[in-house]
Amino acid sequence: MSFLLKEKEMIIAAGIASMGRGRIEIKRIENNTSRQVTFCKRRNGLLKKAYELSVLCDAEVALIVFSSRGRLYEYANNSVKATIERYKKAHTVGSSSGPPLLEHNAQQFYQQESAKLRNQIQMLQNTNRHLVGDSVGNLSLKELKQLESRLEKGISKIRARKSELLAAEISYMAKRETELQNDHMTLRTKIEEGEQQLQQVTVARSVAAAAAAATNLELNPFLEMDTKCFFTGGPFATLDMKCFLPGSLQQMLEAQQRQMLATELNLGYQLAPPGSDAADNNPHHQF
């Protein structure tokens, strides 16, 4: 309702204004200056009306104006070229119930368009063949120079793109090299730390074995004595001195040996039991 009221007010205002100005006779203006001024005013008004029509009525509008001096003025809410093409199709094709002349014109139009498309396809195919070096025998010197210039430009672009990719690849490889070097240094540090820890464990095991052997000697100094020095022959030659120890002392020695065995298992090594071949070769400990 508000839109209709505004439109009605505009019509009334235009009517009042025309009544005040009076009627103007429509004929060619003889004065050149006055004619140019009037053309500018009327042209602006015409363009404004075309814009209002396209906005208010959602219509596709195309306006083309040439001045007396040949200058072009145009307006289109979509595209002048697209509107003209639409006009040609509507004017050429027409409706299905139209006269046979429109059908003939439509057929002729489509034939012309298809011929143009075929020519464009042929030109593109020839251009592609020329770019790969085929069918250049019928080209003139000027055409060959133009083709050479196009190829040089294309090769320059290809080389520039190739250089960009190579630079990016080199940068990536340098980054990967730095990362691998850092990983190598980290692994090397961990290996050195592991070797130091292993060396500390080995030293601790040696110290513990020596301490255990010393404790065993302090508890029973006769364990290291050889009975052969007392018995050179007979049934007592292989007699073990443990047989002469008291029962409580022998139990204490066995408990001490069990404790040493548990310590060795925790440390990851085992002492050779007394009397074995390993104990004869290494009386202190065995790794």
C-alpha positions in Angstrom: 0.0 0.0 0.0 2.8 2.4 0.8 4.4 1.7 -2.5 1.2 2.5 -4.4 0.7 5.7 -2.5 4.2 6.9 -3.3 3.7 6.0 -7.0 0.4 7.9 -7.0 2.0 10.9 -5.4 4.8 10.9 -8.0 2.3 10.8 -10.8 0.3 13.7 -9.4 3.5 15.7 -8.8 4.6 15.1 -12.4 1.2 16.2 -13.7 1.3 19.4 -11.7 4.8 20.1 -12.9 3.8 19.6 -16.6 0.9 21.9 -16.2 3.2 24.6 -14.9 5.7 24.2 -17.7 3.3 23.9 -20.6 3.6 21.7 -23.7 6.9 21.7 -25.6 6.8 21.2 -29.3 8.7 18.1 -30.4 11.1 19.0 -33.2 14.8 19.2 -33.9 16.7 21.9 -32.0 18.5 24.0 -34.5 21.0 25.6 -32.0 23.9 23.2 -31.6 24.7 24.2 -28.0 21.1 23.9 -26.9 20.8 20.6 -28.7 23.8 19.2 -26.8 22.5 20.5 -23.5 19.1 19.0 -24.1 20.7 15.7 -25.1 22.7 15.4 -21.9 19.6 16.2 -19.8 17.3 13.8 -21.6 20.0 11.1 -21.8 20.4 11.1 -18.0 16.7 11.0 -17.5 16.4 8.1 -19.9 19.1 6.2 -18.1 17.5 6.9 -14.8 14.1 5.6 -16.1 15.7 2.5 -17.4 17.3 1.8 -14.1 14.0 2.4 -12.2 12.2 0.1 -14.6 14.7 -2.7 -14.0 14.6 -2.4 -10.2 10.9 -1.8 -9.7 9.6 -4.4 -12.2 12.6 -6.9 -12.1 12.9 -6.6 -15.9 15.9 -7.2 -18.0 16.7 -3.8 -19.6 19.4 -2.8 -22.1 19.7 0.7 -23.4 22.0 1.9 -26.2 22.3 5.5 -27.3 24.5 7.1 -29.9 24.9 10.9 -29.9 25.0 13.0 -33.0 28.8 12.9 -32.8 28.8 9.1 -32.7 29.6 8.7 -29.0 28.1 5.6 -27.4 26.1 5.5 -24.1 24.7 2.3 -22.8 23.0 0.8 -19.7 22.1 -2.8 -18.8 21.2 -4.3 -15.5 22.6 -7.7 -16.7 24.7 -7.3 -19.9 24.1 -5.5 -23.1 25.6 -8.4 -25.1 23.6 -11.0 -23.3 20.4 -9.1 -23.7 21.1 -8.6 -27.5 21.7 -12.4 -27.8 18.5 -13.1 -26.0 16.7 -10.7 -28.3 18.2 -12.4 -31.4 17.1 -15.9 -30.2 13.6 -14.7 -29.3 13.3 -12.9 -32.6 14.7 -15.7 -34.7 13.2 -18.8 -33.1 9.8 -17.4 -32.3 7.1 -19.8 -31.2 6.3 -23.3 -32.5 3.1 -22.0 -34.0 4.8 -19.2 -35.9 5.2 -18.9 -39.6 7.6 -21.1 -41.5 9.9 -18.2 -42.2 10.9 -18.1 -38.5 11.8 -21.8 -38.5 13.9 -21.2 -41.6 15.7 -18.3 -40.0 16.3 -20.4 -36.8 17.7 -23.2 -38.8 20.0 -20.8 -40.7 21.1 -19.2 -37.5 22.0 -22.6 -35.9 23.9 -23.6 -39.0 25.9 -20.4 -38.9 26.7 -20.9 -35.2 27.8 -24.5 -35.8 30.0 -23.4 -38.7 31.6 -20.8 -36.4 32.2 -23.5 -33.7 33.8 -25.9 -36.3 36.1 -23.1 -37.5 37.2 -22.4 -33.9 37.8 -26.1 -33.2 39.9 -26.3 -36.4 41.9 -23.3 -35.4 42.6 -24.7 -32.0 43.7 -28.0 -33.4 46.0 -26.3 -35.8 47.5 -24.2 -33.0 48.1 -27.3 -30.9 49.8 -29.0 -33.8 52.0 -26.0 -34.4 53.0 -25.8 -30.7 54.3 -29.4 -30.9 56.2 -28.7 -34.2 53.7 -30.4 -36.6 52.3 -28.9 -39.7 54.7 -25.9 -39.7 55.6 -26.2 -43.4 52.8 -24.0 -44.6 53.5 -21.2 -42.1 55.0 -17.9 -43.2 58.1 -16.2 -41.7 55.9 -13.9 -39.6 53.8 -16.7 -38.3 56.9 -18.7 -37.4 58.3 -15.8 -35.5 55.0 -15.4 -33.6 55.0 -19.1 -32.8 58.6 -19.0 -31.6 57.8 -16.1 -29.3 54.8 -18.0 -27.9 56.9 -21.1 -27.3 59.7 -19.1 -25.6 57.2 -17.4 -23.3 55.7 -20.8 -22.4 59.2 -22.3 -21.8 60.1 -19.4 -19.6 57.0 -20.0 -17.5 57.7 -23.7 -17.3 61.3 -23.1 -16.2 60.2 -20.6 -13.6 57.7 -23.1 -12.1 60.3 -25.9 -12.3 62.8 -23.7 -10.3 60.2 -22.9 -7.7 59.5 -26.7 -7.2 63.2 -27.5 -7.0 63.8 -24.7 -4.5 60.9 -26.0 -2.4 62.3 -29.6 -2.6 65.8 -28.5 -1.6 64.4 -26.6 1.3 62.4 -29.6 2.5 65.4 -31.9 2.2 67.6 -29.5 4.2 65.0 -29.4 6.9 64.8 -33.2 6.9 68.6 -33.4 7.1 68.6 -31.1 10.2 65.9 -33.2 11.8 67.8 -36.5 11.2 71.0 -35.0 12.6 69.1 -34.0 15.7 67.6 -37.4 16.1 71.1 -39.0 15.6 72.6 -36.8 18.3 69.7 -37.7 20.7 70.2 -41.4 20.1 73.9 -41.1 20.5 73.4 -39.3 23.9 71.0 -42.0 25.0 73.5 -44.8 24.0 76.3 -43.1 26.0 74.1 -42.7 29.0 73.2 -46.4 28.8 76.8 -47.4 28.5 77.6 -45.3 31.6 74.8 -46.9 33.6 76.0 -50.4 32.5 79.5 -49.6 33.6 78.2 -48.4 37.0 76.2 -51.6 37.4 79.3 -53.7 36.5 81.4 -51.9 39.0 78.7 -52.3 41.7 78.5 -56.0 41.0 82.3 -56.4 41.3 82.4 -54.5 44.6 79.4 -56.5 45.9 81.1 -59.8 44.9 84.4 -58.8 46.5 82.6 -57.7 49.7 80.7 -61.0 49.8 83.8 -63.0 49.4 85.6 -61.1 52.1 82.7 -61.6 54.5 82.7 -65.3 53.8 86.4 -65.5 54.6 85.9 -63.6 57.8 83.2 -66.0 58.9 85.1 -69.2 58.0 88.7 -68.8 57.2 89.1 -72.6 56.9 87.0 -72.7 53.7 89.9 -71.6 51.6 92.2 -74.2 53.2 93.0 -77.3 51.2 92.7 -80.5 53.3 95.4 -82.1 51.1 98.0 -80.2 53.0 97.0 -82.2 56.1 96.1 -85.5 54.5 98.5 -86.7 51.7 96.8 -90.0 51.2 94.2 -92.4 52.4 90.5 -91.9 52.9 91.0 -88.4 54.4 92.6 -86.9 51.3 89.2 -85.6 50.0 87.7 -84.7 53.3 85.8 -81.4 53.4 86.5 -79.1 56.4 82.8 -78.3 56.7 82.3 -81.7 58.3 84.2 -80.4 61.4 82.2 -77.2 61.7 79.5 -76.9 64.4 75.9 -77.3 63.3 75.0 -73.7 64.1 78.0 -72.3 62.3 77.2 -74.4 59.2 73.6 -73.2 59.2 74.8 -69.6 59.5 77.1 -70.1 56.5 74.2 -71.6 54.5 72.0 -68.7 55.3 74.8 -66.3 54.4 75.2 -68.1 51.0 71.4 -67.9 50.4 71.4 -64.1 51.1 74.4 -63.7 48.7 72.5 -65.7 46.0 69.4 -63.4 46.4 71.7 -60.3 46.2 73.4 -61.7 43.1 70.0 -62.4 41.4 68.9 -58.8 42.1 72.1 -57.4 40.7 71.8 -59.7 37.6 74.8 -62.0 38.1 75.6 -65.1 40.1 78.7 -66.1 42.1 80.2 -69.5 41.4 79.5 -71.9 44.2 82.6 -72.9 46.2 84.1 -76.2 45.0 83.1 -75.8 41.4 85.5 -75.5 38.5 84.6 -71.8 38.1 85.4 -71.2 41.7 88.7 -72.9 41.3 89.5 -70.7 38.4 88.1 -67.5 39.9 87.6 -67.9 43.6 86.0 -64.4 44.1 83.1 -64.1 41.7 81.8 -65.0 38.3 79.7 -62.7 35.9 
